[in-house]
Amino acid sequence: EVQLVESGGGLVQPGGSLRLSCAASGFTFSGYAMSWVRQAPGKGLEWVSAIPGSGGGTYYADSVKGRFTISRDNSKNTLFLQMNSLRAEDAAVYYCAKGTTVTTRSFDYWGQGTLVTVSS
Amino acid sequence: EIVLTQSPGTLSLSPGERATLSCRASQSVSSSYLAWYQKKPGQAPRLLIYGASSRATGIPDRFSGSGSGTDFTLTISRLEPEDFAVYYCQQYGSSPLYTFGQGTKLEIK
């Protein structure tokens, strides 16, 4: 059974940093691209960042480029999101999502999310 | 940048009725890269349809997807009480890599 479990969310002041983690199990982690997707309170889904299974190459939404860094440790089946210079508008539930094949490019499994609150 | 516009914003229907949700892209989208998700409060999104028309594992056959180019549709043939939720379309492209529509809220009439 595929499982994705996020952790690391919490309350942080504007300008602060957080590191999110996503522990994966039930599939060959290194074989799939992974993404972070967020949902701000009362808003829709927003893709944040993606990384291929090999870890080579990273992709970001313009809203987080230069502030967030995605990475993965395939030996530990774990995905990370380092978030720096956090802003009020970064407050959201952050989901990690498993990519499907390269021919369909959707997200077939999601974690339950971790809440990030940015407030002074 | 490809923008996905979903309509209507809110759809009020009764159980047993048919729901038709629209997703329109600002530029042509490969059908292979168009997906639909269901989102309920406090739950993770759930993949319903990928490749515009293929049902994901475990998805009931009352859910179907269609369309090509810039116009895509999610149809729920007979609404069950558990189908009332927010639905999002999503496409894979260049920049940004992935885009979601703003969502359609399906509410009980």
gemmi code that builds the backbone of each chain (N, CA, C; Angstrom):
import gemmi

chains = {
    "A": [
        ("GLU", (0.844, -1.196, 0.000), (0.000, 0.000, 0.000), (0.885, 1.254, 0.000)),
        ("VAL", (0.590, 2.153, -0.914), (1.342, 3.404, -0.984), (0.962, 4.302, 0.186)),
        ("GLN", (1.980, 4.820, 0.855), (1.745, 5.786, 1.939), (2.710, 6.951, 1.791)),
        ("LEU", (2.183, 8.143, 2.008), (2.973, 9.368, 2.033), (2.615, 10.108, 3.310)),
        ("VAL", (3.620, 10.373, 4.133), (3.360, 11.001, 5.424), (4.233, 12.247, 5.548)),
        ("GLU", (3.566, 13.406, 5.549), (4.281, 14.673, 5.678), (4.500, 15.032, 7.145)),
        ("SER", (5.552, 15.800, 7.379), (5.817, 16.340, 8.710), (6.630, 17.623, 8.558)),
        ("GLY", (6.750, 18.355, 9.661), (7.589, 19.542, 9.654), (6.849, 20.865, 9.614)),
        ("GLY", (5.536, 20.812, 9.441), (4.786, 22.059, 9.427), (4.717, 22.688, 10.814)),
        ("GLY", (4.241, 23.914, 10.860), (4.116, 24.590, 12.141), (3.987, 26.086, 11.956)),
        ("LEU", (4.112, 26.788, 13.062), (4.008, 28.249, 13.067), (5.399, 28.859, 12.923)),
        ("VAL", (5.524, 29.776, 11.982), (6.802, 30.445, 11.759), (6.538, 31.927, 11.505)),
        ("GLN", (7.461, 32.750, 11.907), (7.325, 34.191, 11.673), (7.671, 34.529, 10.226)),
        ("PRO", (7.107, 35.620, 9.720), (7.507, 36.077, 8.382), (9.017, 36.235, 8.310)),
        ("GLY", (9.587, 35.754, 7.196), (11.026, 35.795, 7.031), (11.730, 34.562, 7.552)),
        ("GLY", (11.001, 33.710, 8.262), (11.593, 32.524, 8.840), (11.689, 31.360, 7.873)),
        ("SER", (12.132, 30.213, 8.391), (12.355, 29.026, 7.576), (11.690, 27.805, 8.199)),
        ("LEU", (11.341, 26.859, 7.347), (10.833, 25.557, 7.764), (11.319, 24.522, 6.776)),
        ("ARG", (11.461, 23.289, 7.243), (11.804, 22.183, 6.355), (10.737, 21.117, 6.488)),
        ("LEU", (10.044, 20.873, 5.389), (9.027, 19.834, 5.359), (9.647, 18.522, 4.891)),
        ("SER", (9.127, 17.424, 5.414), (9.552, 16.095, 4.997), (8.333, 15.285, 4.586)),
        ("CYS", (8.559, 14.319, 3.713), (7.500, 13.413, 3.277), (8.109, 12.024, 3.215)),
        ("ALA", (7.687, 11.146, 4.123), (8.177, 9.776, 4.150), (7.291, 8.907, 3.272)),
        ("ALA", (7.910, 8.236, 2.314), (7.163, 7.432, 1.350), (7.387, 5.943, 1.591)),
        ("SER", (6.378, 5.151, 1.314), (6.488, 3.700, 1.408), (5.476, 3.055, 0.476)),
        ("GLY", (5.723, 1.788, 0.156), (4.775, 1.029, -0.640), (5.004, 1.093, -2.139)),
        ("PHE", (6.056, 1.764, -2.573), (6.383, 1.809, -3.998), (7.877, 2.076, -4.132)),
        ("THR", (8.401, 1.914, -5.336), (9.820, 2.159, -5.596), (10.032, 3.663, -5.717)),
        ("PHE", (10.395, 4.266, -4.604), (10.441, 5.722, -4.484), (11.296, 6.356, -5.577)),
        ("SER", (12.444, 5.777, -5.850), (13.371, 6.387, -6.807), (12.854, 6.333, -8.243)),
        ("GLY", (11.800, 5.596, -8.463), (11.274, 5.446, -9.814), (10.248, 6.479, -10.224)),
        ("TYR", (9.932, 7.381, -9.326), (8.850, 8.320, -9.613), (9.208, 9.746, -9.234)),
        ("ALA", (8.753, 10.671, -10.078), (8.835, 12.079, -9.731), (7.902, 12.365, -8.555)),
        ("MET", (8.262, 13.350, -7.771), (7.452, 13.755, -6.628), (7.242, 15.259, -6.689)),
        ("SER", (6.146, 15.690, -6.138), (5.828, 17.119, -6.110), (5.328, 17.538, -4.737)),
        ("TRP", (5.394, 18.834, -4.506), (4.693, 19.469, -3.397), (3.582, 20.336, -3.985)),
        ("VAL", (2.411, 20.223, -3.411), (1.240, 21.003, -3.820), (0.657, 21.605, -2.547)),
        ("ARG", (0.224, 22.845, -2.618), (-0.313, 23.475, -1.418), (-1.722, 24.002, -1.632)),
        ("GLN", (-2.415, 24.199, -0.524), (-3.750, 24.781, -0.542), (-3.854, 25.782, 0.590)),
        ("ALA", (-3.897, 27.045, 0.236), (-4.070, 28.101, 1.228), (-5.513, 28.081, 1.739)),
        ("PRO", (-5.741, 28.615, 2.919), (-7.100, 28.599, 3.488), (-8.123, 29.234, 2.546)),
        ("GLY", (-9.158, 28.494, 2.225), (-10.219, 28.997, 1.371), (-9.866, 29.107, -0.096)),
        ("LYS", (-8.697, 28.609, -0.477), (-8.239, 28.723, -1.865), (-8.148, 27.357, -2.528)),
        ("GLY", (-7.745, 27.374, -3.790), (-7.622, 26.138, -4.542), (-6.243, 25.509, -4.415)),
        ("LEU", (-6.033, 24.467, -5.186), (-4.756, 23.768, -5.186), (-3.737, 24.534, -6.023)),
        ("GLU", (-2.501, 24.587, -5.525), (-1.415, 25.269, -6.243), (-0.191, 24.365, -6.245)),
        ("TRP", (0.290, 23.997, -7.411), (1.535, 23.247, -7.508), (2.690, 24.148, -7.084)),
        ("VAL", (3.614, 23.572, -6.289), (4.725, 24.345, -5.726), (6.058, 23.955, -6.359)),
        ("SER", (6.339, 22.644, -6.395), (7.658, 22.217, -6.828), (7.628, 20.743, -7.189)),
        ("ALA", (8.562, 20.338, -8.062), (8.656, 18.943, -8.482), (10.109, 18.545, -8.630)),
        ("ILE", (10.360, 17.227, -8.486), (11.697, 16.691, -8.642), (11.587, 15.307, -9.273)),
        ("PRO", (12.393, 14.990, -10.282), (12.337, 13.664, -10.902), (12.805, 12.583, -9.943)),
        ("GLY", (12.550, 11.329, -10.306), (12.925, 10.220, -9.464), (14.417, 10.152, -9.188)),
        ("SER", (15.201, 10.512, -10.174), (16.662, 10.486, -10.028), (17.184, 11.643, -9.197)),
        ("GLY", (16.328, 12.640, -9.008), (16.761, 13.838, -8.280), (17.442, 14.880, -9.157)),
        ("GLY", (17.681, 14.532, -10.401), (18.345, 15.458, -11.304), (17.370, 16.423, -11.929)),
        ("GLY", (17.505, 17.696, -11.613), (16.579, 18.699, -12.132), (15.483, 18.975, -11.134)),
        ("THR", (15.223, 20.236, -10.897), (14.153, 20.633, -9.988), (13.335, 21.739, -10.644)),
        ("TYR", (12.082, 21.808, -10.254), (11.149, 22.729, -10.892), (10.339, 23.442, -9.822)),
        ("TYR", (10.052, 24.728, -10.076), (9.371, 25.540, -9.074), (8.314, 26.434, -9.700)),
        ("ALA", (7.271, 26.710, -8.937), (6.340, 27.764, -9.307), (7.045, 29.107, -9.135)),
        ("ASP", (6.663, 30.071, -9.939), (7.297, 31.391, -9.844), (7.152, 31.984, -8.450)),
        ("SER", (6.052, 31.667, -7.777), (5.762, 32.250, -6.471), (6.753, 31.818, -5.385)),
        ("VAL", (7.497, 30.741, -5.616), (8.417, 30.242, -4.587), (9.858, 30.157, -5.081)),
        ("LYS", (10.075, 30.423, -6.354), (11.412, 30.296, -6.943), (12.391, 31.212, -6.219)),
        ("GLY", (13.546, 30.638, -5.875), (14.571, 31.399, -5.167), (14.425, 31.359, -3.660)),
        ("ARG", (13.280, 30.878, -3.161), (13.056, 30.818, -1.713), (12.908, 29.384, -1.217)),
        ("PHE", (12.336, 28.523, -2.051), (12.106, 27.130, -1.662), (13.080, 26.234, -2.422)),
        ("THR", (13.457, 25.120, -1.781), (14.316, 24.135, -2.422), (13.751, 22.743, -2.181)),
        ("ILE", (13.503, 22.026, -3.257), (13.032, 20.644, -3.156), (14.228, 19.713, -3.280)),
        ("SER", (14.189, 18.624, -2.542), (15.247, 17.618, -2.636), (14.663, 16.271, -2.211)),
        ("ARG", (15.430, 15.225, -2.416), (14.989, 13.894, -2.033), (16.179, 13.055, -1.638)),
        ("ASP", (15.934, 12.092, -0.744), (16.931, 11.108, -0.345), (16.353, 9.752, -0.701)),
        ("ASN", (16.754, 9.222, -1.837), (16.191, 7.951, -2.296), (16.612, 6.786, -1.408)),
        ("SER", (17.711, 6.918, -0.683), (18.139, 5.849, 0.222), (17.232, 5.767, 1.443)),
        ("LYS", (16.531, 6.882, 1.734), (15.634, 6.923, 2.898), (14.174, 7.117, 2.483)),
        ("ASN", (13.916, 7.042, 1.187), (12.541, 7.186, 0.674), (11.858, 8.439, 1.228)),
        ("THR", (12.562, 9.544, 1.185), (12.051, 10.766, 1.784), (12.216, 11.951, 0.840)),
        ("LEU", (11.164, 12.752, 0.784), (11.125, 13.987, 0.008), (11.183, 15.155, 0.976)),
        ("PHE", (11.835, 16.234, 0.557), (11.976, 17.406, 1.418), (11.551, 18.681, 0.683)),
        ("LEU", (11.179, 19.678, 1.470), (10.969, 21.023, 0.935), (11.530, 21.998, 1.956)),
        ("GLN", (12.645, 22.630, 1.599), (13.231, 23.670, 2.446), (12.602, 24.998, 2.056)),
        ("MET", (11.953, 25.633, 3.019), (11.244, 26.882, 2.744), (11.908, 28.013, 3.521)),
        ("ASN", (12.470, 28.956, 2.812), (13.131, 30.114, 3.409), (12.365, 31.390, 3.080)),
        ("SER", (12.676, 32.449, 3.806), (12.059, 33.762, 3.561), (10.545, 33.650, 3.442)),
        ("LEU", (9.953, 32.970, 4.398), (8.515, 32.704, 4.328), (7.696, 33.977, 4.448)),
        ("ARG", (6.611, 33.999, 3.692), (5.705, 35.139, 3.650), (4.316, 34.699, 4.121)),
        ("ALA", (3.494, 35.668, 4.445), (2.140, 35.355, 4.893), (1.392, 34.531, 3.841)),
        ("GLU", (1.668, 34.831, 2.580), (0.957, 34.134, 1.497), (1.435, 32.698, 1.283)),
        ("ASP", (2.468, 32.278, 1.998), (2.909, 30.884, 1.934), (2.140, 29.995, 2.909)),
        ("ALA", (1.325, 30.605, 3.759), (0.545, 29.825, 4.715), (-0.439, 28.926, 3.974)),
        ("ALA", (-0.387, 27.637, 4.272), (-1.198, 26.672, 3.529), (-1.011, 25.285, 4.119)),
        ("VAL", (-1.850, 24.368, 3.689), (-1.584, 22.955, 3.896), (-0.721, 22.500, 2.727)),
        ("TYR", (0.404, 21.875, 3.045), (1.330, 21.405, 2.024), (1.195, 19.892, 1.898)),
        ("TYR", (0.936, 19.444, 0.667), (0.810, 18.034, 0.369), (1.994, 17.564, -0.461)),
        ("CYS", (2.510, 16.387, -0.151), (3.410, 15.756, -1.102), (2.574, 14.826, -1.961)),
        ("ALA", (2.968, 14.714, -3.205), (2.186, 13.941, -4.167), (3.114, 13.132, -5.056)),
        ("LYS", (2.738, 11.899, -5.290), (3.513, 11.000, -6.143), (3.097, 11.202, -7.603)),
        ("GLY", (4.080, 11.358, -8.460), (3.777, 11.484, -9.870), (3.438, 10.143, -10.483)),
        ("THR", (2.665, 10.204, -11.554), (2.376, 8.984, -12.305), (3.452, 8.819, -13.386)),
        ("THR", (3.132, 8.079, -14.413), (4.134, 7.847, -15.449), (4.408, 9.117, -16.250)),
        ("VAL", (5.474, 9.080, -17.020), (5.824, 10.251, -17.837), (4.819, 10.454, -18.960)),
        ("THR", (4.001, 9.441, -19.241), (3.032, 9.582, -20.318), (1.737, 10.242, -19.871)),
        ("THR", (1.516, 10.367, -18.566), (0.259, 10.950, -18.097), (0.447, 12.139, -17.159)),
        ("ARG", (1.538, 12.162, -16.397), (1.892, 13.355, -15.633), (0.787, 13.879, -14.730)),
        ("SER", (0.253, 13.018, -13.906), (-0.691, 13.476, -12.888), (-0.189, 12.977, -11.535)),
        ("PHE", (-1.003, 13.092, -10.503), (-0.595, 12.727, -9.150), (-1.556, 11.671, -8.613)),
        ("ASP", (-1.062, 10.433, -8.452), (-1.980, 9.370, -8.095), (-2.080, 9.090, -6.598)),
        ("TYR", (-1.116, 9.514, -5.823), (-1.192, 9.355, -4.379), (-0.737, 10.643, -3.710)),
        ("TRP", (-1.424, 10.964, -2.621), (-1.172, 12.199, -1.885), (-1.058, 11.882, -0.399)),
        ("GLY", (-0.247, 12.664, 0.289), (-0.242, 12.586, 1.736), (-1.430, 13.336, 2.317)),
        ("GLN", (-1.552, 13.303, 3.628), (-2.655, 13.982, 4.304), (-2.378, 15.468, 4.524)),
        ("GLY", (-1.152, 15.879, 4.291), (-0.814, 17.294, 4.367), (-0.247, 17.712, 5.713)),
        ("THR", (0.536, 18.777, 5.676), (1.065, 19.385, 6.890), (0.818, 20.884, 6.812)),
        ("LEU", (0.348, 21.456, 7.913), (-0.085, 22.848, 7.927), (1.084, 23.777, 8.243)),
        ("VAL", (1.263, 24.766, 7.402), (2.260, 25.814, 7.625), (1.527, 27.127, 7.887)),
        ("THR", (1.803, 27.730, 9.023), (1.210, 29.010, 9.396), (2.327, 30.044, 9.481)),
        ("VAL", (2.170, 31.147, 8.804), (3.169, 32.209, 8.812), (2.536, 33.444, 9.435)),
        ("SER", (2.994, 33.751, 10.636), (2.389, 34.864, 11.361), (3.343, 35.347, 12.439)),
        ("SER", (3.277, 36.627, 12.730), (4.093, 37.184, 13.810), (3.300, 37.206, 15.118)),
    ],
    "B": [
        ("GLU", (2.195, 30.718, -20.306), (1.569, 29.993, -19.204), (0.132, 29.610, -19.579)),
        ("ILE", (-0.187, 28.344, -19.393), (-1.543, 27.862, -19.664), (-2.418, 28.069, -18.441)),
        ("VAL", (-3.551, 28.727, -18.633), (-4.516, 28.953, -17.560), (-5.715, 28.034, -17.783)),
        ("LEU", (-6.109, 27.352, -16.708), (-7.289, 26.494, -16.759), (-8.443, 27.198, -16.053)),
        ("THR", (-9.556, 27.344, -16.764), (-10.724, 28.000, -16.199), (-11.853, 26.991, -16.081)),
        ("GLN", (-12.306, 26.768, -14.864), (-13.366, 25.795, -14.614), (-14.716, 26.498, -14.469)),
        ("SER", (-15.735, 25.847, -14.985), (-17.089, 26.377, -14.843), (-18.075, 25.235, -14.659)),
        ("PRO", (-19.191, 25.490, -13.933), (-19.419, 26.726, -13.182), (-18.574, 26.757, -11.921)),
        ("GLY", (-18.573, 27.863, -11.217), (-17.858, 27.950, -9.957), (-18.500, 27.079, -8.899)),
        ("THR", (-19.831, 27.092, -8.892), (-20.604, 26.254, -7.984), (-21.736, 25.612, -8.773)),
        ("LEU", (-21.973, 24.333, -8.493), (-23.024, 23.583, -9.160), (-23.903, 22.952, -8.078)),
        ("SER", (-25.178, 23.304, -8.094), (-26.118, 22.799, -7.086), (-27.025, 21.756, -7.729)),
        ("LEU", (-26.887, 20.519, -7.271), (-27.660, 19.411, -7.824), (-28.125, 18.492, -6.703)),
        ("SER", (-29.020, 17.598, -7.047), (-29.542, 16.635, -6.071), (-28.963, 15.253, -6.352)),
        ("PRO", (-28.876, 14.425, -5.330), (-28.441, 13.033, -5.551), (-29.287, 12.381, -6.639)),
        ("GLY", (-28.616, 11.608, -7.488), (-29.296, 10.955, -8.594), (-29.216, 11.734, -9.897)),
        ("GLU", (-28.945, 13.027, -9.800), (-28.846, 13.850, -11.008), (-27.467, 13.680, -11.668)),
        ("ARG", (-27.373, 14.226, -12.869), (-26.137, 14.168, -13.653), (-25.398, 15.495, -13.496)),
        ("ALA", (-24.087, 15.408, -13.287), (-23.267, 16.606, -13.150), (-22.299, 16.704, -14.319)),
        ("THR", (-22.215, 17.901, -14.878), (-21.283, 18.155, -15.974), (-20.402, 19.347, -15.605)),
        ("LEU", (-19.109, 19.092, -15.457), (-18.154, 20.113, -15.052), (-17.215, 20.388, -16.222)),
        ("SER", (-16.912, 21.669, -16.430), (-16.110, 22.074, -17.570), (-14.754, 22.606, -17.144)),
        ("CYS", (-13.758, 22.356, -17.977), (-12.406, 22.875, -17.775), (-11.916, 23.368, -19.132)),
        ("ARG", (-11.678, 24.663, -19.222), (-11.246, 25.246, -20.485), (-9.832, 25.788, -20.345)),
        ("ALA", (-8.957, 25.418, -21.281), (-7.564, 25.847, -21.250), (-7.347, 27.047, -22.163)),
        ("SER", (-6.417, 27.912, -21.766), (-6.126, 29.118, -22.551), (-5.347, 28.792, -23.824)),
        ("GLN", (-4.717, 27.614, -23.841), (-4.029, 27.113, -25.036), (-4.293, 25.622, -25.112)),
        ("SER", (-4.041, 25.045, -26.252), (-4.267, 23.606, -26.411), (-3.415, 22.794, -25.447)),
        ("VAL", (-4.042, 21.805, -24.853), (-3.401, 20.915, -23.885), (-3.401, 19.499, -24.451)),
        ("SER", (-2.307, 18.802, -24.273), (-2.294, 17.396, -24.678), (-3.279, 16.622, -23.810)),
        ("SER", (-4.137, 15.845, -24.436), (-5.112, 15.051, -23.674), (-4.429, 14.114, -22.689)),
        ("SER", (-3.215, 13.687, -23.038), (-2.479, 12.776, -22.148), (-2.191, 13.420, -20.803)),
        ("TYR", (-2.157, 14.745, -20.785), (-1.703, 15.470, -19.605), (-2.816, 16.230, -18.889)),
        ("LEU", (-4.059, 15.796, -19.049), (-5.172, 16.462, -18.386), (-5.787, 15.500, -17.375)),
        ("ALA", (-5.881, 15.949, -16.127), (-6.396, 15.102, -15.047), (-7.466, 15.844, -14.250)),
        ("TRP", (-8.256, 15.059, -13.530), (-9.297, 15.592, -12.645), (-9.129, 15.010, -11.248)),
        ("TYR", (-9.375, 15.843, -10.234), (-9.254, 15.434, -8.831), (-10.515, 15.831, -8.077)),
        ("GLN", (-10.798, 15.074, -7.036), (-11.861, 15.380, -6.083), (-11.203, 15.786, -4.775)),
        ("LYS", (-11.704, 16.849, -4.160), (-11.134, 17.316, -2.900), (-12.264, 17.571, -1.902)),
        ("LYS", (-12.165, 16.893, -0.764), (-13.105, 17.123, 0.326), (-12.383, 17.790, 1.482)),
        ("PRO", (-13.079, 18.595, 2.293), (-12.418, 19.284, 3.406), (-11.712, 18.306, 4.335)),
        ("GLY", (-10.490, 18.628, 4.678), (-9.735, 17.807, 5.611), (-9.175, 16.529, 5.029)),
        ("GLN", (-9.375, 16.321, 3.739), (-8.868, 15.121, 3.088), (-7.880, 15.494, 1.990)),
        ("ALA", (-7.046, 14.534, 1.629), (-6.135, 14.730, 0.504), (-6.918, 14.695, -0.806)),
        ("PRO", (-6.424, 15.387, -1.820), (-7.044, 15.255, -3.142), (-6.986, 13.799, -3.602)),
        ("ARG", (-7.951, 13.448, -4.439), (-8.066, 12.082, -4.953), (-8.088, 12.146, -6.475)),
        ("LEU", (-7.183, 11.407, -7.103), (-7.155, 11.372, -8.565), (-8.363, 10.602, -9.077)),
        ("LEU", (-9.132, 11.223, -9.953), (-10.292, 10.576, -10.552), (-10.010, 10.102, -11.971)),
        ("ILE", (-9.519, 11.038, -12.780), (-9.343, 10.834, -14.210), (-7.953, 11.306, -14.603)),
        ("TYR", (-7.266, 10.518, -15.411), (-5.999, 10.939, -15.996), (-6.058, 10.715, -17.500)),
        ("GLY", (-5.158, 11.379, -18.205), (-5.198, 11.246, -19.662), (-6.538, 11.658, -20.247)),
        ("ALA", (-7.199, 12.604, -19.606), (-8.486, 13.182, -20.022), (-9.677, 12.253, -19.869)),
        ("SER", (-9.463, 10.928, -20.016), (-10.630, 10.040, -20.055), (-10.433, 8.699, -19.359)),
        ("SER", (-9.279, 8.448, -18.783), (-9.027, 7.165, -18.116), (-9.317, 7.280, -16.631)),
        ("ARG", (-10.134, 6.360, -16.130), (-10.416, 6.388, -14.696), (-9.244, 5.829, -13.904)),
        ("ALA", (-8.944, 6.486, -12.788), (-7.895, 6.005, -11.903), (-8.369, 4.753, -11.173)),
        ("THR", (-7.437, 4.064, -10.565), (-7.737, 2.827, -9.853), (-8.802, 3.044, -8.793)),
        ("GLY", (-9.835, 2.218, -8.819), (-10.860, 2.259, -7.780), (-11.934, 3.310, -7.972)),
        ("ILE", (-11.876, 4.056, -9.041), (-12.876, 5.104, -9.270), (-14.119, 4.509, -9.922)),
        ("PRO", (-15.291, 4.778, -9.353), (-16.540, 4.196, -9.910), (-16.790, 4.653, -11.343)),
        ("ASP", (-17.498, 3.803, -12.095), (-17.689, 4.135, -13.502), (-18.743, 5.213, -13.738)),
        ("ARG", (-19.338, 5.749, -12.676), (-20.222, 6.902, -12.870), (-19.420, 8.171, -13.172)),
        ("PHE", (-18.101, 8.114, -12.922), (-17.214, 9.222, -13.264), (-16.630, 8.982, -14.662)),
        ("SER", (-16.729, 9.981, -15.519), (-16.119, 9.864, -16.835), (-15.556, 11.218, -17.268)),
        ("GLY", (-14.507, 11.155, -18.073), (-13.880, 12.359, -18.586), (-13.833, 12.340, -20.094)),
        ("SER", (-13.903, 13.520, -20.683), (-13.848, 13.617, -22.133), (-13.246, 14.958, -22.517)),
        ("GLY", (-12.997, 15.111, -23.818), (-12.519, 16.384, -24.323), (-11.158, 16.297, -24.963)),
        ("SER", (-10.781, 17.390, -25.606), (-9.492, 17.488, -26.253), (-9.209, 18.956, -26.553)),
        ("GLY", (-7.945, 19.229, -26.883), (-7.584, 20.599, -27.230), (-7.678, 21.557, -26.051)),
        ("THR", (-8.711, 22.391, -26.075), (-8.872, 23.374, -24.990), (-10.105, 23.125, -24.128)),
        ("ASP", (-10.928, 22.165, -24.478), (-12.171, 21.935, -23.743), (-12.280, 20.517, -23.220)),
        ("PHE", (-12.398, 20.416, -21.908), (-12.468, 19.121, -21.256), (-13.658, 19.101, -20.299)),
        ("THR", (-14.210, 17.906, -20.099), (-15.412, 17.755, -19.283), (-15.283, 16.572, -18.353)),
        ("LEU", (-15.705, 16.777, -17.115), (-15.883, 15.681, -16.160), (-17.378, 15.494, -15.972)),
        ("THR", (-17.841, 14.267, -16.149), (-19.264, 13.965, -15.988), (-19.436, 12.931, -14.881)),
        ("ILE", (-20.377, 13.214, -14.001), (-20.776, 12.242, -12.980), (-22.203, 11.856, -13.316)),
        ("SER", (-22.406, 10.600, -13.705), (-23.679, 10.228, -14.335), (-24.851, 10.287, -13.366)),
        ("ARG", (-24.688, 9.733, -12.182), (-25.743, 9.765, -11.172), (-25.092, 10.074, -9.834)),
        ("LEU", (-25.355, 11.241, -9.320), (-24.676, 11.701, -8.112), (-25.044, 10.879, -6.886)),
        ("GLU", (-24.026, 10.475, -6.179), (-24.178, 9.830, -4.876), (-23.875, 10.876, -3.796)),
        ("PRO", (-24.378, 10.678, -2.586), (-24.135, 11.681, -1.527), (-22.648, 11.975, -1.303)),
        ("GLU", (-21.805, 10.976, -1.486), (-20.369, 11.172, -1.245), (-19.668, 11.927, -2.370)),
        ("ASP", (-20.371, 12.244, -3.441), (-19.752, 12.944, -4.573), (-19.714, 14.458, -4.398)),
        ("PHE", (-20.395, 14.960, -3.377), (-20.439, 16.414, -3.209), (-19.120, 16.872, -2.594)),
        ("ALA", (-18.408, 17.667, -3.368), (-17.022, 18.022, -3.056), (-16.592, 19.119, -4.023)),
        ("VAL", (-15.302, 19.462, -3.967), (-14.731, 20.398, -4.939), (-13.914, 19.588, -5.945)),
        ("TYR", (-14.040, 19.913, -7.211), (-13.351, 19.204, -8.271), (-12.387, 20.141, -8.992)),
        ("TYR", (-11.186, 19.627, -9.238), (-10.150, 20.407, -9.899), (-9.666, 19.681, -11.155)),
        ("CYS", (-9.450, 20.437, -12.211), (-8.713, 19.899, -13.340), (-7.257, 20.336, -13.210)),
        ("GLN", (-6.373, 19.617, -13.871), (-4.932, 19.868, -13.771), (-4.278, 19.497, -15.089)),
        ("GLN", (-3.297, 20.304, -15.504), (-2.569, 19.967, -16.721), (-1.079, 20.049, -16.454)),
        ("TYR", (-0.350, 19.298, -17.254), (1.112, 19.311, -17.218), (1.583, 20.055, -18.457)),
        ("GLY", (2.504, 21.029, -18.230), (2.968, 21.798, -19.368), (4.417, 22.171, -19.226)),
        ("SER", (4.738, 23.425, -19.563), (6.136, 23.840, -19.527), (6.430, 24.747, -18.340)),
        ("SER", (5.840, 25.911, -18.322), (6.101, 26.839, -17.226), (4.823, 27.584, -16.858)),
        ("PRO", (4.234, 27.300, -15.724), (4.710, 26.344, -14.720), (4.503, 24.898, -15.163)),
        ("LEU", (5.216, 23.995, -14.481), (5.183, 22.603, -14.897), (3.778, 22.015, -14.797)),
        ("TYR", (3.082, 22.351, -13.726), (1.721, 21.872, -13.512), (0.822, 23.067, -13.197)),
        ("THR", (-0.416, 22.995, -13.674), (-1.392, 24.044, -13.392), (-2.704, 23.396, -12.984)),
        ("PHE", (-3.345, 23.965, -11.970), (-4.680, 23.529, -11.568), (-5.694, 24.605, -11.960)),
        ("GLY", (-6.901, 24.170, -12.263), (-7.996, 25.096, -12.376), (-8.386, 25.602, -10.999)),
        ("GLN", (-9.279, 26.579, -10.962), (-9.652, 27.185, -9.684), (-10.674, 26.353, -8.911)),
        ("GLY", (-11.212, 25.334, -9.538), (-12.129, 24.421, -8.855), (-13.594, 24.696, -9.123)),
        ("THR", (-14.381, 23.640, -9.090), (-15.842, 23.722, -9.131), (-16.376, 23.052, -7.877)),
        ("LYS", (-17.179, 23.791, -7.115), (-17.788, 23.228, -5.924), (-19.115, 22.596, -6.300)),
        ("LEU", (-19.249, 21.316, -6.037), (-20.487, 20.590, -6.290), (-21.217, 20.457, -4.963)),
        ("GLU", (-22.341, 21.150, -4.842), (-23.064, 21.161, -3.572), (-24.451, 20.554, -3.722)),
        ("ILE", (-24.962, 20.103, -2.590), (-26.295, 19.478, -2.581), (-27.360, 20.560, -2.673)),
        ("LYS", (-28.282, 20.369, -3.603), (-29.384, 21.316, -3.785), (-30.479, 21.062, -2.754)),
    ],
}
model = gemmi.Model(1)
for chain_id, residues in chains.items():
    chain = gemmi.Chain(chain_id)
    for i, (resn, *xyz) in enumerate(residues, 1):
        res = gemmi.Residue()
        res.name, res.seqid = resn, gemmi.SeqId(i, " ")
        for name, pos in zip(("N", "CA", "C"), xyz):
            atom = gemmi.Atom()
            atom.name, atom.element = name, gemmi.Element(name[0])
            atom.pos, atom.b_iso = gemmi.Position(*pos), 0.0
            res.add_atom(atom)
        chain.add_residue(res)
    model.add_chain(chain)
structure = gemmi.Structure()
structure.add_model(model)
structure.setup_entities()
